[in-house]
Amino acid sequence: MKTHQIIVILCCLGLLVIGGHYFLWATLFRDTSLSDTFLMIVVLIYLLLIASFIVSRIKHHDAVHWSAWPGYLTLGFVSILLICTFITYPFRLLLEWGLPFFGIIINQEHQLFLAQAASGTAAIIAIVLAIIGVVTAISKPSISEIEVPIDRLSHKLDGYTIIQISDVHLGRTIGRSYAERIVQIANSLKGDLITITGDLVDGRVNQLQDVVAPFANLKARDGVWSVTGNHEYYVEADLWVKELHRLGIQVLHNERVSIGEGKNSFDLVGVDDLEANLAGHGHDLSRALLGRDQSRPIVLLAHQPKVVVEAAQLGVDLQLSGHTHGGQIWPLAWLVRLQQRYVAGLYIHEKTHLYVNRGAGYWGPPMRVGSKPEIARLTLRSVKS
């Protein structure tokens, strides 16, 4: 990403943050009868929580540490509160301005009551959703069972199983115990092959080496295969590729391998993330497919779902992706669709099947609303059978 693009994005985010805080203040506090003392206490607590987030980042960087939780929980709650306030705001306008339009006069006392009721409703809904979001985010990932028909798949490979792990985001608030849980679940599914479709980590190798270590215990007959996600390129992608190799996880770098034997096999292809920004890295699906036998089926690992447009043109049978987290916090899935056409679940793009994994972890606030964490077990079905 170029410098001017980063500056534009940061400026837009800054305006959104300022605008969002002003909207919350104007909607929840300005028109209520809350005392100045109470408002000062709320602001002070909020500033302390934000300060704890900043201090934790400075002191502990990307390491897993309890001090990251207060700040991230605060950011998550404020985000949900902003969404709830924004959704309930039209009802407030209807009561305050719509009723007088129809000749129903509301005195100042009633207007204050309506403002307080709207604020209270938004706050209560936000608290409930935040609690549900935290419980969902830290809960055991659900198992998604999917069957995918593959035209060119040998009948002897009918029933072949692929376990897909995606977007774990180990670091800060997701530690070793959660990594152990994911490994235990994946191994219990007894897949023929295990894949990791990017964003396994959110930090540096020297801080998360012990956290990611349990992934060395992943076991599958045909191995454990991975590709980079955009977050690997935020921190030491080269070092993480080496570390995963050390753990026995093979990282496909715009390349393909044959899975199976002879005619009873398929090509497993993996590509760098679209945001790869290191020398020697960069998304190149054409290179990965160069010189292959056109009669063989292709299973592609690509972190971002929108790669499927290119994949369909190049004859890929099945693409496994992540990246979107299924929106993570409703209704952000609608916004995700502006950048990624496919958000969660199984799709067919032209003749290519695409499975978008919601991810086993989360990014940023430890919350998931309307999008449960998952590990997918895909069973390939031969159309010839």
C-alpha positions, 0 to 999 in steps of 0.5 A: 500500500502506497504512502499517500493511500495510508495517509488518506485511510488514516485521515478517513479513520480519524474523521470517523472516530471524531464524528462517532464520538461527537454523535454519541455525546450529542445523542446520549449525553447532551440532551439528558439530565445527567449531572456534570459530575456523573458525565466527568466520571464517565469521561475519565473512566473512558479515557483511562481505559483507552490509555490502558490500551495504548500503554499495553501496546507500547509496553507489551507490543503484540505479546499476549497479556491481560492488560490488553483486555480492558482497552479492547473490550472498551473499543468493542463496546463503544463500536457496538454502542455507536451501531445501536445508537445509530439504528435507534436514532431514526425512532428518536427523530420520529418521536421528537419531530414526527409526532408534532408534524401530525399535530401531536404536541410534546412538551419539553419534559416529555422530550427529555423523557424520550431522549433518555428512553432512546439513550437508555434503550441503545445502551441496554441493547449494546451491553447485552450484545457486547456480553453475547459477543464476548461469550461467542468470541471466546467460545469453542469454535463450531464445526461446519460440515460441507460437501463439495462436488468436484467434476474432475475428482477421481471416484477413488478420492470420493469422501476425501476430507479437508480441515480448514482453519483460518483467521486465528489471529494469535496474539494480545488477547488470544493465547496458547490455550486457545491454540491448543483448543483449535489443534485438539478440535482439528485433530479430532476431525481426522481429516486427510489434509489440514489447511490454514488459510492465512492470518494465523498470527498478529505479532512478531515471532519472538513474542508469539513463538510459544503461543503458536507452538501447539500447531506443531501437533496438527496431524493429517495423513497428507500433511498441514498446508498454509498460505499467508494472509494480509496480517502476516505481512504486517509483521515479519512474514518471512520469519513466520514462514520459516517458523511455520516450516519449523513447526511442520506446516508447509507454506505454499508460496505461489506454488502447487503440490500433488496430493494423492497418487497417479490419477487418484490425485489433485493439485493443491495450490497456494498463493500469497495474499493480495496485500503481500508487500515484501521482496520476493512475495506477491500474489501470482496464481498464474505462476502457481498453475503454469505447466499443470495437467489440465485434467487434474482437479485444483483445490486453491488456498487463497486468503481473500475470497475475491481471488475467486474471480481470477480462480474461476477464469483459470479453471479452479475447482474449489477455493478455500478462503477466510479474511472476512470473519463473517463480518465479526460484529453485525451489521459490519458484514454489509460493509465487508461486502463492499470489499469482498463479494462473498462473506461467509459460507459456500458459494459457486462463482461460475464453475468454481466452488468457494468456501469462505471460513468465518475464522476461528479467532477474531481481530481487535475487540474480543467480540463476535455478534452474529458470526460464530467462530468455526473450523470447517470440515470439507468432504470432496465428492466425485461427480463421476461416482 
